[in-house]
Amino acid sequence: MRFLAIAIGCALVLSGTAAAGGVDRVKDGRWARAIVVRHEDLPTWKTEPPSSGKTCLPAHLDGQTAFARSQQFSSSAQSVTARAWVFPEEQHATTGFRRLVALDYARCLAREGVIGARILGTKQKRFGVATTGDRFRGIRVTVRVVQSGIRFTVFVDLVFVRHGRAVADAAFTSTGVPFGEAAETATIGRMSARMSRPPT
């Protein structure tokens, strides 16, 4: 079940990179890499390379100057991954943020499926998470699955934040029960703090 939960999380959020022309892309690249979840954020969690398959959440956003994604962090039946984008101006970041939060991830996952199990149903709703940054949104995707005759539920909490000209998201995946808002809030808080400190 742990590996299936991770696979569902990957199917939603991890993808390749792309970048647009604009300001100092080297500096913006350093900033994007600094924003995402790092080993010191979850020092006891196992790290794995991110998945590179087709996903429901776009990696490329119009106008971006930099993109970064974290490793996949897992512990027991939970996993965390994150991504960050940097844009030349705040208005571009706002547009990218709005695109991310407007998508129907539950419908996409139901359509795309997941290897190793059958999806019985999906649903998506907004959920409360601590507010941070200039814009924020929490979306919970609930996935009912059957694997080897066993039925269970996987929760994927997607948290999106915009701060200035940076946008970030994090996916918190958990089997059986939601991940837990306290841990989500702490992780997003650390990412948001790094979003507020662009490299000089």
Buried (B, 14 or more C-beta within 10 A) or exposed (E): BBEBBBBBBBBBBBBEBEBBEBBBBEBBBBBBBBBBBBEEBBEEBEBBEBBEEEBBBEBBBEBBBBBBBBBBBBEEBBBBBBBBBBBBBBEBBBBBBBEBBEBBBBBBBBEBEBEEBEBEEBEBEEBEBBEBBBBBBBBBBBBBBEBEEEEBBBBBBBBBBBBBBBBBBBBBBBBEEBBEBEBBBEBBBBBBEBBEEBEE
